[in-house]
Amino acid sequence: MTKRCDAFIGHSGMDASAKSSSEAHDSGALHSRNRLLKSAINHELIQRGSREFRTIEDYQRFFNMRVARPNRQPAAVEPTHL
């Protein structure tokens, strides 16, 4: 496993494990999440009307905001008393 892949998996809150050749389907969750993220970013770029950014910082801000969305934890809700 590469350092970049290891860092991504750690950032995503997943655990990496080795698999045997008979377990080809086991990486599906990681690939599915990656495909969904790519699709969401592509959709937002289409809505934005341009794939061009003035600076790399503008692109990084756009990308980081999109990646952070699914990782946000819902706010704790106070239980209501009847």
N, C-alpha and C positions, 0 to 999 in steps of 0.2 A: 504494500500500500504506500502511496506517495505521501509526502508531508502535506501537500495541498488537499488531497482527498481526506486525510486524517483530520486536518483542521476543519474542513467543511462538515464532516460527519459530527465532530465534536460540537461545532457551532449550532448544528441543526438539532442537537439534543438526542442524537441516535447513538447506538453502540455498534461498532464494527466487529464482525467476526468472520473467521475463515469459513469457507464452504467447500464441500467436495464437488467434483464434476457432476455428480448426479443431482445437485441442488441448484440448477441453473436459474430456477424461478425465484430464488430467495432474495435476489437484489432488486426485485420488482418494485418494492416500496420506495426505495431510494430513486430509482429511475422514474417512477410515476410522479414523485414529488418534484423532481427536476423538470419533467415535461410540463407539469402544471404551472410551475414558476415561469418557465420560458413562454408558455402560452399567455399567461397573465401579463407579463412584461410586453410581449408583442402587441396584445390588445390595447394596453395603455399607450404604447407608442403610436398606434393607429389613431386612437382617440385624440392624442396630442397633436396629430397632424404633421409631425416631423420626427425623424430619427436624429436630427442634428441638434447638438448642444453647443452653446457658446464656449464652454470650458469643460475640461475633464472633471472639475469639481462639481459643475452642474449635473453632469451625467452620474457621478458617484452619489450625489445627494438623491437624485431620482431613483437610482437603483437601490440604494440603501433603504429608502422609505418603502419601496415595494417589497423588498425582502423582509423587512421588519413586520409588515402587516400580519402575516399568518402566525408569527411568533408571539404576538401580543397576548398577554393573559387577560381574560375578562376581569373586570373589577369585582372585588368581593361585594356581595350583596348582603345587606343586613337582613336577618330573618324577620318576618313580620309576625306580630303577636295577634292572635285572634281574640 
